[in-house]
């Protein structure tokens, strides 16, 4: 079972910082950290790449979809294939 932690960032925070912090928290606590950023639900998984998550967010933001979710899978490591 994987726990989920909902985060909130202050207005004016950049998506770059939000993604980095969310992934840092997710990795430290071994949870999925989620937050809403400009109408996009962002899901940060432990070990994910902050830049890739930022790019996924931008893709969702620009999409015409009604429901927008940005998530990337972490790069496999020897500990987590």
C-alpha positions in Angstrom: 0.0 0.0 0.0 1.3 3.5 -0.9 0.3 6.5 1.2 -0.6 9.8 -0.3 0.3 13.2 1.1 -1.5 16.3 -0.1 0.7 19.5 -0.3 -0.1 23.1 -0.7 2.2 25.8 -2.0 1.9 29.5 -1.5 0.7 31.7 -4.3 3.7 32.9 -6.3 5.7 29.7 -5.9 7.2 28.4 -9.2 6.4 25.0 -10.6 10.1 24.2 -10.6 10.3 24.7 -6.8 7.0 22.9 -6.2 8.1 19.8 -8.3 11.5 19.7 -6.6 10.0 20.0 -3.1 7.2 17.5 -3.8 9.6 14.9 -5.1 12.0 15.5 -2.2 9.2 15.0 0.3 7.8 11.9 -1.6 11.3 10.4 -1.6 12.0 11.1 2.0 8.7 9.8 3.3 8.2 7.1 0.6 4.8 8.5 -0.3 3.1 9.9 -3.3 2.9 13.7 -2.8 0.1 15.4 -4.6 -0.7 19.1 -5.2 -2.8 21.3 -7.4 -1.0 23.9 -9.5 -2.9 26.2 -11.8 -5.7 23.7 -12.3 -3.5 20.7 -12.8 -3.3 17.9 -10.2 0.4 17.0 -9.9 1.5 13.6 -8.5 5.1 13.4 -7.3 6.4 9.9 -6.8 9.6 8.9 -4.9 12.7 9.1 -7.2 10.9 10.9 -10.1 12.8 13.5 -12.1 11.7 17.1 -11.1 12.3 18.4 -14.7 10.2 15.6 -16.2 7.4 16.3 -13.8 7.5 20.0 -14.6 7.3 19.1 -18.3 4.4 16.8 -17.7 2.6 19.6 -15.8 3.2 22.0 -18.7 1.8 19.5 -21.2 -1.3 19.0 -19.1 -1.7 22.8 -18.6 -1.6 23.3 -22.4 -3.9 20.4 -23.2 -7.6 20.9 -23.9 -8.6 18.2 -21.5 -11.1 18.9 -18.7 -9.4 16.7 -16.2 -5.7 17.4 -16.0 -3.2 15.2 -14.1 0.6 15.3 -14.4 2.6 12.4 -13.2 5.8 10.7 -14.2 7.2 7.4 -13.2 10.6 7.3 -11.4 13.7 6.0 -13.2 14.2 2.4 -12.1 17.2 1.7 -9.8 18.8 -1.5 -8.5 16.7 -1.0 -5.3 13.4 -0.3 -7.1 13.2 -2.0 -10.5 
